[in-house]
Every structure is written in structure tokens, then in C-alpha cells.
Amino acid sequence: MSQLRVIPTWHHGQERLYVCGTDGRNVAWYDREAARVNLLSDERRTDVLDALAPFLTGPVTVGPPPVPTPAELARLTLHPDDDLAPNRPGEALLIALDRDPGPAHRIRPDPRRRALAAEQAVGEALDRLDGAGWHTLHSVPLPGGDRIHHLAIGPAGLFAVHTLYARKQRVRVADPQVTVARREPRPLLRRVRADADRASYALTAEVRPVLALAGPAHVSVSAPLREVRVVQDTDLGELARQGGVLKPADVEALHAMARDRTIWTRV
């Protein structure tokens, strides 16, 4: 018995089936679209094909993959539990709500659900940049229970994006305070900058801070802001129109590094 297991994954509508050993490391993967089984070692050919047999839909090419880039090698060595790439927008909140949905009847809406709606709106806008050479990681965990809502990596650089629910509300920004409607001001821009600083330390690359507002009615900024950008979720596509800072190979290498959960344990 080979003891191999097949793990289907989906990313931006494309399916791949990874074949993993008992230690969780990949030994092969099946690309349905290319009709190809890529083997990391020909010694496991028979076992891999036996494990994939229920999933094969026709003739396939079997053999070693094309010469991998350093970024692809880094990704393939990741244990599935350490790979952040499959995270959905708002992954941490989705898990928290699944574990503790709260009372069935509440006088006020659960603030976690509003936060989730904001992260999903911003995350979906960032994911749409994928065709323009971008990668986005969601719910990047940091020590102490913090997390970066979204880390966008693309030709224009790296951005740590913090989301804020503001649907149909006025938002006033007076660095570092952010006020939504009539609620108390919060020094939110300090948190946004701190997240970017921690990401810069982990990746040894410049990461710029962004505050993304989900659905505001109006935004006012009292004075020019230091370093941080404040944008609406509907304007995130502008990132793809900025001048190139990173080459495609650099984007892939940084994405391969950032998706490794263990990278973030030291910040």
C-alpha cells in the first residue's frame, strides 16, 4: 500500500491535485488542464498513478516537471499546513464564526460579520488583479494573535492591506486617527503602519501600508498622510496601473516566501 494521499486545491478557478506522502510533502501533482502528471521522483511513478487513478479523466503525460524556478521549488517543499496561499479572504473570521457563531438573536449585528464582509470585498478586489501578474495572500497570521488582512504582491511592489467596514458611512482621517460615522476615533493608522513594518522585516523587502475602506459614503483626509495610503475597495484596481517596481521573477520569489507560515513566526 503506497500510503499516498491526493489533495485537491483550487485557486482562481483552476484545479490541481497534489499527491503527498505520509510526512505531508508533495511527491507529484496532476494538472487537469494540461493533462500532465508531474513527478518529483520517478521512483514513485507506480504509486502516484495508483493514487491518482480515480481522478484521471483520460490520457495523460507522465514525467518530471519542467525545470522549476526557485520560487516553485520553495512552494513544493511546503507542508500543506504551512501554506497560506489557499486562505480565503477573511479566513480567520470564517473559522472564528464557525467555531462560535454567537447568539441566534442579537439586538446589534455581530461586528465580526461586518468585518468579514469588508475583508471579503477587499480580498475579491485584490484577487481580480491576479491576471495582471499579482498574488494576494489573505489572513496572514502574526505572533500575538494579530494578522495582516491581505498581503498584495505584484509589479508595483508589496502592500500590507488593512480593511475597515464603512458601508454608507462617512470616514474622517486625521493621522493617526480614523473616525467612522459618529464612533470614537481610533489610531488605526499606527496599526496599519505596524503591520507593514512587520511584513518588511519578515520578507526583507519594502512593504507599503494601505488602509482599504469597504463601501464608505464619503472619505475626508485632513492632511497629507505619512507613508500610508487610504483607498476605497472599488479603487484597488489602480494598483495594477502603477509603474513596475518588481520583475515577474521577483514577484514569484516573494510570493513563494510569503506563503510559508513559518516565515511569520519571528515578527
ZIBEL-V639264 format. One record per residue. N is the residue number from 1. SS is DSSP state (H for helix, E for strand, L for the rest). PHI is phi in whole degrees, 0 to 359 (* if undefined). OMEGA is omega in degrees with one decimal (none if undefined). Layout:
BEGIN
n: <N | N>
ss: <SS | SS>
phi: <PHI | PHI>
omega: <OMEGA | OMEGA>
END
This chain:
BEGIN
n: <1 | 2 | 3 | 4 | 5 | 6 | 7 | 8 | 9 | 10 | 11 | 12 | 13 | 14 | 15 | 16 | 17 | 18 | 19 | 20 | 21 | 22 | 23 | 24 | 25 | 26 | 27 | 28 | 29 | 30 | 31 | 32 | 33 | 34 | 35 | 36 | 37 | 38 | 39 | 40 | 41 | 42 | 43 | 44 | 45 | 46 | 47 | 48 | 49 | 50 | 51 | 52 | 53 | 54 | 55 | 56 | 57 | 58 | 59 | 60 | 61 | 62 | 63 | 64 | 65 | 66 | 67 | 68 | 69 | 70 | 71 | 72 | 73 | 74 | 75 | 76 | 77 | 78 | 79 | 80 | 81 | 82 | 83 | 84 | 85 | 86 | 87 | 88 | 89 | 90 | 91 | 92 | 93 | 94 | 95 | 96 | 97 | 98 | 99 | 100 | 101 | 102 | 103 | 104 | 105 | 106 | 107 | 108 | 109 | 110 | 111 | 112 | 113 | 114 | 115 | 116 | 117 | 118 | 119 | 120 | 121 | 122 | 123 | 124 | 125 | 126 | 127 | 128 | 129 | 130 | 131 | 132 | 133 | 134 | 135 | 136 | 137 | 138 | 139 | 140 | 141 | 142 | 143 | 144 | 145 | 146 | 147 | 148 | 149 | 150 | 151 | 152 | 153 | 154 | 155 | 156 | 157 | 158 | 159 | 160 | 161 | 162 | 163 | 164 | 165 | 166 | 167 | 168 | 169 | 170 | 171 | 172 | 173 | 174 | 175 | 176 | 177 | 178 | 179 | 180 | 181 | 182 | 183 | 184 | 185 | 186 | 187 | 188 | 189 | 190 | 191 | 192 | 193 | 194 | 195 | 196 | 197 | 198 | 199 | 200 | 201 | 202 | 203 | 204 | 205 | 206 | 207 | 208 | 209 | 210 | 211 | 212 | 213 | 214 | 215 | 216 | 217 | 218 | 219 | 220 | 221 | 222 | 223 | 224 | 225 | 226 | 227 | 228 | 229 | 230 | 231 | 232 | 233 | 234 | 235 | 236 | 237 | 238 | 239 | 240 | 241 | 242 | 243 | 244 | 245 | 246 | 247 | 248 | 249 | 250 | 251 | 252 | 253 | 254 | 255 | 256 | 257 | 258 | 259 | 260 | 261 | 262 | 263 | 264 | 265 | 266 | 267>
ss: <L | L | L | L | E | E | E | E | E | E | E | L | L | E | E | E | E | E | E | E | L | L | L | L | L | E | E | E | E | E | E | L | L | L | L | E | E | E | E | L | L | H | H | H | H | H | H | H | H | H | H | H | H | H | H | L | L | L | L | L | E | E | E | E | L | L | L | L | L | H | H | H | H | H | H | H | L | L | L | H | H | H | E | L | L | L | L | L | L | L | H | H | H | H | H | H | H | H | H | L | L | L | L | L | L | L | L | L | L | L | H | H | H | H | H | H | H | H | H | H | H | H | H | H | H | H | H | H | H | H | H | H | L | L | E | E | E | E | E | E | E | L | H | H | H | L | E | E | E | E | E | E | E | E | L | L | E | E | E | E | E | E | E | E | E | L | L | L | L | E | E | E | E | E | L | L | E | E | E | E | L | L | L | L | L | E | L | H | H | H | H | H | H | H | H | H | H | H | H | H | H | H | H | L | L | L | E | E | E | E | E | E | E | E | L | L | L | E | E | E | E | L | L | L | L | L | L | L | E | E | E | E | H | H | H | H | H | H | H | H | H | L | L | L | L | L | L | H | H | H | H | H | H | H | H | H | H | H | L | E | H | H | H | H | H | H | L>
phi: <* | 284 | 62 | 273 | 234 | 253 | 241 | 286 | 227 | 235 | 212 | 54 | 82 | 252 | 256 | 227 | 247 | 266 | 255 | 243 | 276 | 294 | 272 | 88 | 274 | 288 | 244 | 191 | 211 | 248 | 259 | 300 | 298 | 273 | 53 | 222 | 256 | 263 | 258 | 278 | 213 | 292 | 297 | 262 | 307 | 297 | 297 | 296 | 294 | 297 | 293 | 273 | 312 | 293 | 256 | 288 | 250 | 165 | 300 | 227 | 270 | 238 | 167 | 293 | 289 | 304 | 307 | 284 | 282 | 304 | 295 | 293 | 298 | 298 | 293 | 292 | 275 | 287 | 289 | 306 | 290 | 260 | 268 | 275 | 302 | 288 | 304 | 274 | 304 | 76 | 307 | 296 | 290 | 300 | 294 | 297 | 290 | 292 | 285 | 218 | 290 | 82 | 299 | 294 | 239 | 234 | 290 | 248 | 300 | 295 | 299 | 294 | 287 | 293 | 298 | 296 | 301 | 294 | 295 | 290 | 295 | 290 | 298 | 295 | 295 | 289 | 297 | 292 | 278 | 304 | 291 | 262 | 90 | 253 | 230 | 232 | 255 | 245 | 51 | 281 | 284 | 238 | 302 | 89 | 88 | 282 | 201 | 268 | 301 | 211 | 241 | 260 | 232 | 197 | 305 | 276 | 121 | 245 | 223 | 267 | 252 | 255 | 256 | 219 | 288 | 213 | 303 | 58 | 237 | 277 | 237 | 243 | 242 | 225 | 320 | 264 | 278 | 231 | 242 | 249 | 54 | 256 | 284 | 296 | 297 | 233 | 282 | 293 | 294 | 296 | 296 | 297 | 293 | 296 | 300 | 295 | 296 | 294 | 294 | 299 | 294 | 294 | 260 | 48 | 208 | 291 | 238 | 263 | 276 | 223 | 255 | 254 | 264 | 265 | 70 | 289 | 280 | 201 | 232 | 235 | 239 | 288 | 203 | 306 | 266 | 274 | 72 | 285 | 251 | 245 | 225 | 269 | 301 | 284 | 255 | 293 | 298 | 296 | 301 | 288 | 262 | 280 | 298 | 289 | 245 | 247 | 282 | 306 | 295 | 292 | 300 | 295 | 294 | 291 | 295 | 298 | 289 | 291 | 284 | 277 | 305 | 292 | 298 | 269 | 284 | 258 | 251>
omega: <-171.2 | -178.0 | 173.9 | 176.4 | -177.2 | -178.2 | 176.1 | 175.7 | 177.4 | 174.7 | -179.1 | 173.0 | -179.3 | -177.1 | 169.3 | 177.2 | 179.3 | 176.8 | -173.8 | 174.5 | -178.2 | 178.8 | 178.1 | -177.8 | -178.7 | 172.9 | 178.8 | 170.4 | -177.4 | 177.9 | -176.9 | -175.0 | -179.9 | -177.2 | -176.2 | 172.0 | -178.1 | -178.3 | 173.7 | 175.9 | -177.6 | 179.9 | -177.3 | -173.9 | -175.7 | -179.8 | -179.3 | -178.9 | 175.8 | -179.3 | -177.3 | -173.6 | -178.7 | -173.8 | -177.3 | -174.5 | -178.8 | 179.1 | 179.3 | 170.5 | -178.4 | 178.4 | 178.4 | 179.7 | 171.9 | -178.0 | -174.3 | 172.5 | 175.7 | 179.4 | 179.4 | 177.1 | 179.8 | -179.4 | -175.8 | 179.9 | -178.9 | 167.8 | -178.5 | -179.8 | -178.4 | -176.8 | -178.3 | -174.7 | -179.3 | -178.3 | 174.9 | 172.0 | -178.1 | -175.4 | -177.5 | 178.7 | 177.1 | 178.9 | -179.3 | 179.9 | 177.4 | -179.6 | -177.4 | -177.4 | -178.9 | -178.9 | 179.2 | -179.0 | 179.8 | 175.7 | 178.8 | 177.6 | 177.9 | -177.8 | 178.1 | -178.7 | 175.2 | 177.8 | 178.2 | 179.1 | 178.9 | -179.0 | 179.2 | 179.4 | -179.7 | -179.7 | 179.1 | 177.5 | 178.8 | 179.2 | 179.0 | 177.8 | -174.6 | -179.3 | 179.2 | 176.6 | -178.7 | 168.7 | 176.9 | 173.3 | -176.5 | 176.4 | 178.7 | -174.5 | 176.5 | 177.2 | 179.3 | 178.6 | 176.2 | 175.1 | 171.6 | -176.0 | 179.8 | 173.0 | -178.2 | -177.3 | -178.1 | -177.1 | -178.6 | 178.5 | -178.9 | -176.9 | 171.8 | -171.5 | 175.9 | -176.8 | 178.7 | 177.9 | -179.2 | -172.5 | 176.4 | 180.0 | 176.9 | 178.9 | 177.8 | -178.3 | 175.2 | -170.9 | 4.5 | -173.6 | 173.6 | -178.2 | 177.1 | -178.9 | -177.9 | -179.9 | -179.0 | 175.9 | 176.9 | 178.4 | -170.1 | -177.3 | 174.3 | 179.0 | -178.2 | 178.6 | -179.2 | 177.6 | -179.5 | 178.7 | 179.7 | 177.6 | 177.8 | 179.6 | -177.8 | -172.5 | -176.6 | 178.6 | 179.9 | 175.9 | -176.1 | -177.0 | 178.7 | 170.1 | -178.3 | -178.6 | -177.4 | 171.6 | -178.8 | 174.8 | -178.5 | 178.8 | 175.6 | 179.6 | -170.4 | -177.7 | 177.6 | -175.7 | 178.6 | 173.7 | -172.3 | 174.3 | 174.8 | -177.3 | 171.5 | -178.5 | -178.9 | -176.9 | -175.8 | 177.3 | 179.1 | 178.2 | -177.2 | -179.0 | 178.7 | 179.9 | -177.1 | 174.8 | -177.4 | 172.9 | -179.8 | 179.9 | 177.7 | 178.0 | -178.7 | -179.0 | 179.8 | 177.3 | 179.2 | 178.4 | -173.1 | -176.7 | 179.8 | -177.1 | -175.1 | 178.4 | -171.4 | -177.0 | -175.9 | -177.9 | none>
END
